[in-house]
Amino acid sequence: MRILHIISGLGVGGAETLLYRLAQVSRATHAEHLVVSLSSVGIMGGKLQALGVEVRALGMDNGVPQPLLVRRLIDWIVEFSPDVVQTWMYHADLLGGFAARIARRMRASRTADRFGLLWSIHQSEYPTFRSEPKLGVVAKCCAIGSSRIPDLIICCAETAKANHVRGGYSPARMHVIHNGFDVESFKPRPEAGSSLRRLLGVDENAPIVGIVGRYHEVKDYDNFIAAIARVHGRMPACRFVMIGHELNDDNRALQASLEQAGVRAQCHLLGPRDDVQALVPGFDVFCLSSRSEGFPTVIGEAMACGVPCVATDVGDTAVLIGEVGRVVPPRDSRALAEGLLSVLSLSDEERRNIGALARSRILSVFSIDSTWQKYERVYAAVKEGAWACAELRAS
């Protein structure tokens, strides 16, 4: 199977990480990938190249279409002769979809073979003109073309599908494949708790609540801070670890919020890290405080590490956690605090049992291997023009 991916960029993000993991796990099936970034190679592009995947960059300026570069993209598609073209995120869906349709017509004039064309949606909320004007325009154009340009549209979550259908996307084209998780990198590590506490310089028995995610309003750190202030009032020995972009001492707004809540001394701001898989297994509880998500990767990774999770009921979080964690209403710091306290008050053995069940759920339902198998079935069906078949819809 020859798969050509077109993606808006190759920085670090959920869609980019999934693309990398699919390329990684598919090596055993001898799938051949070519990845085209509309912008630059980026961090994830370098990681893909390290896998042996060819990565090309068009160098577009903020996704603005440039005729010569669009023509180059069309030529690359024709030259690669793919079985499937998959585009990732709105700009790539629109521009890559347009280029792929032209390339498909050019190829049809030379051979009877066709290639399938898939779009991908990797965020829960449909962008509106009010919230994100530029992205809202692109998404609206995608919605208008959704019934004519792609053969199929892959959504990362049922919530993403429902919200985009409400935004005007064709429901007949939508198909959900949940993201899979790297259970070899993210796994329980018996020594992680002690290692993390040494890194933080805290007592060996100090309970630790961790959160991972960039500093952004959708992650609702105000909710998290209000919740941990309540936890601190009941469990003064508890410590709170925050990992992600702008979760560091340079963030004055975050510092002020922590000071005002009276928990600055109990919080450890580690910023972005490249060793998250070694740190998360050291948490006693993993927290997600978001007001909006699609299919939160961080929850699946924490579960794969055997860490009990307490999360807000956004996107497909409840689908992911199932019965092996706590799900609370969003924007309710009291409920979030009670959820955290309910897990922290368990014995070590009880938390380990919940963590073991969480990892088992990821292994059986949400591993990256199972996700790749679903993508393989979709690729084969779309290539043959059978994307609407009942078997595919049931997969």
C-alpha positions as CSV (number, residue, x, y, z in Angstrom):
1,M,0.0,0.0,0.0
2,R,1.4,3.4,-1.1
3,I,0.0,6.2,1.0
4,L,0.7,9.9,0.3
5,H,0.0,12.1,3.3
6,I,-0.6,15.9,3.0
7,I,-0.5,17.8,6.3
8,S,-0.6,21.5,7.1
9,G,2.6,21.3,9.2
10,L,4.8,18.9,11.1
11,G,5.2,20.6,14.5
12,V,4.3,18.7,17.7
13,G,0.6,18.1,17.9
14,G,-2.0,15.3,18.1
15,A,-2.5,14.8,14.4
16,E,1.2,15.0,13.7
17,T,1.9,12.5,16.4
18,L,-0.7,10.1,15.2
19,L,0.7,10.3,11.6
20,Y,4.2,9.4,13.1
21,R,2.9,6.5,15.1
22,L,0.9,5.1,12.1
23,A,4.1,5.3,10.0
24,Q,6.0,3.6,12.8
25,V,3.7,0.7,13.4
26,S,3.0,0.1,9.7
27,R,6.6,-0.8,8.9
28,A,5.8,-4.4,9.7
29,T,3.2,-4.4,6.9
30,H,5.6,-2.9,4.3
31,A,3.3,0.1,3.8
32,E,5.1,2.9,1.9
33,H,4.6,6.5,3.0
34,L,5.4,9.8,1.5
35,V,4.6,12.8,3.8
36,V,4.2,16.3,2.3
37,S,4.1,19.3,4.6
38,L,2.4,22.4,3.2
39,S,4.9,24.4,5.4
40,S,8.1,23.1,6.8
41,V,9.6,19.8,7.9
42,G,9.4,20.6,11.6
43,I,10.2,18.4,14.6
44,M,7.8,15.5,13.7
45,G,9.1,15.6,10.1
46,G,12.6,14.9,11.4
47,K,11.2,12.0,13.5
48,L,9.5,10.6,10.4
49,Q,12.7,10.9,8.4
50,A,14.5,9.0,11.2
51,L,12.0,6.1,10.5
52,G,13.0,6.1,6.9
53,V,9.9,7.9,5.7
54,E,10.4,10.4,2.9
55,V,9.3,13.9,3.9
56,R,8.9,16.9,1.5
57,A,8.1,20.5,2.4
58,L,6.3,22.9,0.1
59,G,7.2,26.0,2.2
60,M,3.9,27.7,1.9
61,D,3.5,30.9,3.9
62,N,0.8,30.3,6.6
63,G,-1.1,27.9,4.3
64,V,-1.7,30.6,1.7
65,P,-2.0,28.8,-1.7
66,Q,0.6,29.7,-4.3
67,P,0.0,28.5,-7.8
68,L,3.5,27.2,-8.5
69,L,3.6,25.3,-5.2
70,V,0.1,23.8,-5.8
71,R,1.3,22.7,-9.2
72,R,4.4,21.1,-7.5
73,L,2.1,19.3,-5.1
74,I,0.0,17.9,-8.0
75,D,3.2,16.7,-9.7
76,W,4.4,15.0,-6.6
77,I,1.1,13.1,-6.3
78,V,1.2,12.0,-9.9
79,E,4.8,11.0,-9.6
80,F,4.3,9.0,-6.4
81,S,1.4,7.1,-7.9
82,P,-0.3,6.4,-4.5
83,D,-3.0,4.0,-3.6
84,V,-4.4,6.5,-1.2
85,V,-4.0,10.2,-0.5
86,Q,-4.8,11.2,3.0
87,T,-4.9,14.9,4.1
88,W,-4.6,16.1,7.7
89,M,-6.2,19.2,9.1
90,Y,-8.3,21.9,7.5
91,H,-5.8,23.7,5.2
92,A,-4.4,20.4,4.0
93,D,-7.9,19.0,3.5
94,L,-8.9,21.9,1.3
95,L,-5.7,22.5,-0.6
96,G,-4.5,18.9,-0.7
97,G,-8.0,17.7,-1.7
98,F,-8.1,20.1,-4.6
99,A,-4.6,19.0,-5.7
100,A,-5.4,15.4,-5.4
101,R,-8.6,15.6,-7.4
102,I,-6.7,17.2,-10.3
103,A,-3.9,14.6,-10.0
104,R,-6.6,11.9,-10.1
105,R,-8.0,13.2,-13.3
106,M,-4.4,13.4,-14.8
107,R,-3.8,9.8,-13.7
108,A,-7.1,8.6,-15.1
109,S,-6.0,9.8,-18.5
110,R,-3.0,7.4,-18.3
111,T,-4.3,4.4,-16.4
112,A,-7.5,2.8,-15.2
113,D,-6.2,2.6,-11.7
114,R,-7.7,5.1,-9.2
115,F,-6.5,6.2,-5.8
116,G,-8.6,6.9,-2.8
117,L,-8.9,10.4,-1.2
118,L,-9.4,10.8,2.5
119,W,-9.7,13.9,4.7
120,S,-8.9,13.9,8.4
121,I,-10.5,15.9,11.3
122,H,-8.5,16.1,14.5
123,Q,-10.2,18.6,16.6
124,S,-13.5,18.3,18.5
125,E,-15.0,21.8,18.0
126,Y,-16.0,23.1,14.6
127,P,-14.1,26.5,14.2
128,T,-16.5,29.4,13.8
129,F,-15.9,32.8,12.2
130,R,-16.3,34.4,15.6
131,S,-13.8,32.3,17.5
132,E,-11.2,31.7,14.7
133,P,-12.0,33.9,11.7
134,K,-9.3,32.6,9.2
135,L,-9.7,28.9,10.2
136,G,-13.5,29.4,10.2
137,V,-13.4,30.4,6.5
138,V,-11.3,27.3,5.6
139,A,-13.5,25.0,7.6
140,K,-16.6,26.4,5.9
141,C,-15.1,25.8,2.5
142,C,-14.3,22.3,3.5
143,A,-17.9,21.8,4.7
144,I,-19.2,23.0,1.3
145,G,-16.8,20.6,-0.6
146,S,-17.2,17.7,1.8
147,S,-19.8,15.8,-0.2
148,R,-17.8,16.2,-3.5
149,I,-14.1,16.3,-2.9
150,P,-13.1,13.4,-0.5
151,D,-14.2,9.8,-0.7
152,L,-14.2,9.6,3.1
153,I,-13.6,11.9,6.1
154,I,-11.9,10.3,9.1
155,C,-12.8,11.8,12.5
156,C,-10.8,11.2,15.6
157,A,-13.9,11.2,17.8
158,E,-17.7,10.9,17.8
159,T,-17.9,14.4,19.2
160,A,-15.8,15.7,16.4
161,K,-18.0,14.0,13.8
162,A,-21.2,15.4,15.4
163,N,-19.9,18.9,15.7
164,H,-18.7,19.0,12.1
165,V,-21.9,17.6,10.7
166,R,-23.7,20.4,12.5
167,G,-21.2,22.8,10.9
168,G,-22.2,21.6,7.4
169,Y,-20.0,18.6,6.7
170,S,-21.6,15.7,4.8
171,P,-22.7,13.0,7.3
172,A,-22.6,10.3,4.6
173,R,-18.8,10.8,4.2
174,M,-17.9,10.7,8.0
175,H,-16.3,7.8,9.7
176,V,-14.7,7.6,13.2
177,I,-11.4,6.0,13.9
178,H,-10.2,6.8,17.4
179,N,-6.5,7.5,17.9
180,G,-4.3,4.7,19.1
181,F,-1.6,4.8,21.8
182,D,2.0,3.7,21.9
183,V,1.8,1.1,24.7
184,E,5.6,0.3,24.4
185,S,6.7,3.8,25.2
186,F,3.9,4.6,27.6
187,K,3.9,1.9,30.2
188,P,4.1,1.4,33.9
189,R,7.6,2.0,35.3
190,P,8.1,0.7,38.9
191,E,10.9,3.2,39.6
192,A,9.1,6.2,38.2
193,G,7.5,7.4,41.4
194,S,10.8,7.6,43.3
195,S,12.6,9.1,40.3
196,L,10.0,11.8,39.9
197,R,10.0,12.7,43.6
198,R,13.8,13.0,43.6
199,L,13.6,15.3,40.5
200,L,11.0,17.5,42.3
201,G,12.9,17.4,45.6
202,V,9.8,16.2,47.6
203,D,9.1,13.6,50.2
204,E,9.1,10.0,49.0
205,N,5.5,9.6,50.2
206,A,4.1,12.8,48.9
207,P,1.0,12.2,46.7
208,I,1.3,13.6,43.2
209,V,-1.4,14.9,40.9
210,G,-0.1,15.5,37.3
211,I,-1.5,17.3,34.3
212,V,0.0,17.5,30.8
213,G,-1.1,20.0,28.1
214,R,-0.3,23.4,26.6
215,Y,-1.3,26.6,28.4
216,H,-4.5,27.4,26.5
217,E,-8.0,28.5,27.4
218,V,-9.5,25.2,26.2
219,K,-7.4,23.3,28.7
220,D,-9.0,25.4,31.4
221,Y,-6.2,25.7,33.9
222,D,-8.3,28.1,36.0
223,N,-10.5,25.0,36.6
224,F,-7.5,22.9,37.5
225,I,-6.0,25.5,39.8
226,A,-9.3,26.1,41.6
227,A,-9.7,22.3,42.0
228,I,-6.2,21.7,43.4
229,A,-6.6,24.6,45.8
230,R,-9.5,22.5,47.3
231,V,-7.3,19.4,47.3
232,H,-4.5,21.2,49.0
233,G,-6.9,22.3,51.8
234,R,-7.7,18.7,52.5
235,M,-4.3,17.1,51.7
236,P,-1.6,19.7,52.4
237,A,1.2,17.2,51.5
238,C,-0.1,16.7,47.9
239,R,2.1,18.1,45.1
240,F,1.0,19.1,41.6
241,V,3.1,18.7,38.5
242,M,2.3,20.7,35.4
243,I,3.9,19.8,32.1
244,G,3.5,21.5,28.7
245,H,4.1,24.5,26.6
246,E,4.2,27.7,28.7
247,L,3.7,25.9,31.9
248,N,6.9,27.4,33.4
249,D,8.1,30.1,35.6
250,D,8.2,32.6,32.8
251,N,4.4,32.5,32.5
252,R,3.4,35.5,34.7
253,A,-0.4,35.0,34.3
254,L,-0.1,31.4,35.5
255,Q,2.2,32.4,38.4
256,A,-0.3,35.0,39.5
257,S,-3.2,32.5,39.4
258,L,-1.2,30.0,41.5
259,E,-0.2,32.6,44.0
260,Q,-3.8,33.9,44.3
261,A,-5.1,30.3,44.9
262,G,-2.4,29.8,47.5
263,V,-0.8,26.7,45.8
264,R,2.3,28.2,44.1
265,A,4.7,26.4,46.6
266,Q,3.0,23.1,45.9
267,C,3.1,23.3,42.1
268,H,6.0,22.2,40.0
269,L,6.1,23.8,36.6
270,L,8.2,21.6,34.3
271,G,7.3,23.2,30.9
272,P,7.5,21.2,27.7
273,R,9.4,17.9,28.2
274,D,10.6,15.2,25.8
275,D,10.6,12.5,28.6
276,V,6.9,12.6,29.4
277,Q,6.6,8.8,29.1
278,A,9.1,8.5,32.0
279,L,7.4,11.1,34.2
280,V,3.7,10.3,33.9
281,P,4.1,6.8,35.4
282,G,5.3,8.5,38.6
283,F,1.9,10.3,39.1
284,D,-0.6,9.0,41.6
285,V,-3.4,10.6,39.6
286,F,-3.6,12.1,36.2
287,C,-5.9,15.1,35.7
288,L,-7.6,16.6,32.6
289,S,-9.4,19.9,33.3
290,S,-10.3,20.8,29.7
291,R,-13.5,22.5,28.6
292,S,-13.1,21.1,25.1
293,E,-11.3,18.1,23.6
294,G,-11.7,15.6,20.8
295,F,-10.1,12.4,21.8
296,P,-7.5,13.4,24.4
297,T,-4.2,11.7,23.8
298,V,-2.8,12.5,27.2
299,I,-5.6,10.5,28.9
300,G,-4.8,7.4,26.8
301,E,-1.1,7.8,27.5
302,A,-1.7,8.1,31.2
303,M,-3.9,5.0,31.2
304,A,-1.3,3.1,29.2
305,C,1.2,4.0,32.0
306,G,-1.2,2.5,34.5
307,V,-2.2,5.8,36.1
308,P,-5.8,6.4,37.3
309,C,-7.4,9.4,35.6
310,V,-9.8,12.1,36.7
311,A,-11.1,14.0,33.7
312,T,-13.8,16.4,32.6
313,D,-16.6,15.0,30.4
314,V,-15.6,16.6,27.1
315,G,-15.2,15.1,23.7
316,D,-14.8,11.4,23.8
317,T,-13.1,11.4,27.1
318,A,-15.8,9.2,28.7
319,V,-15.6,6.8,25.8
320,L,-11.8,6.5,26.4
321,I,-11.9,6.1,30.2
322,G,-14.9,3.8,30.4
323,E,-15.4,2.4,33.9
324,V,-11.8,2.7,35.0
325,G,-11.5,6.3,36.1
326,R,-13.5,9.3,37.2
327,V,-15.3,11.6,34.8
328,V,-16.7,14.9,36.1
329,P,-18.6,17.8,34.5
330,P,-16.4,20.5,32.8
331,R,-16.0,23.9,34.4
332,D,-16.9,22.5,37.8
333,S,-13.8,22.8,40.1
334,R,-15.7,21.4,43.1
335,A,-16.5,18.2,41.2
336,L,-13.0,18.0,39.8
337,A,-11.5,18.3,43.3
338,E,-13.8,15.7,44.7
339,G,-12.9,13.3,41.9
340,L,-9.2,13.8,42.6
341,L,-9.7,13.4,46.3
342,S,-11.7,10.2,45.8
343,V,-8.7,8.6,44.0
344,L,-6.0,10.1,46.3
345,S,-7.8,8.7,49.3
346,L,-7.5,5.1,48.0
347,S,-4.8,2.8,49.2
348,D,-1.7,2.3,47.0
349,E,-2.9,-1.1,46.1
350,E,-6.4,0.1,45.1
351,R,-4.8,2.8,42.8
352,R,-2.5,0.2,41.3
353,N,-5.5,-2.0,40.5
354,I,-7.4,0.8,38.8
355,G,-4.2,1.6,36.9
356,A,-3.8,-2.0,35.7
357,L,-7.4,-2.0,34.5
358,A,-6.8,1.3,32.7
359,R,-3.8,-0.1,30.9
360,S,-5.7,-3.3,30.0
361,R,-8.4,-1.2,28.4
362,I,-5.9,0.7,26.3
363,L,-4.2,-2.6,25.2
364,S,-7.5,-4.2,24.2
365,V,-9.3,-1.3,22.6
366,F,-7.1,1.6,21.8
367,S,-3.6,0.4,20.9
368,I,-1.9,2.0,17.9
369,D,-1.8,-1.5,16.3
370,S,-5.6,-1.7,16.4
371,T,-5.9,1.8,15.0
372,W,-3.5,1.0,12.1
373,Q,-5.6,-2.1,11.3
374,K,-8.7,0.1,11.1
375,Y,-6.8,2.5,8.8
376,E,-5.7,-0.4,6.6
377,R,-9.2,-1.5,6.1
378,V,-10.4,2.0,5.3
379,Y,-7.5,2.5,2.8
380,A,-8.3,-0.7,1.0
381,A,-12.0,0.0,0.8
382,V,-11.5,3.6,-0.4
383,K,-9.0,2.5,-3.0
384,E,-11.6,0.1,-4.4
385,G,-14.3,2.7,-4.2
386,A,-16.2,0.7,-1.6
387,W,-16.0,3.2,1.2
388,A,-19.7,3.1,1.9
389,C,-19.9,-0.7,2.3
390,A,-21.6,-2.0,5.5
391,E,-18.5,-3.9,6.6
392,L,-16.5,-0.7,6.6
393,R,-19.2,1.2,8.5
394,A,-19.2,-1.5,11.1
395,S,-15.4,-1.5,11.6
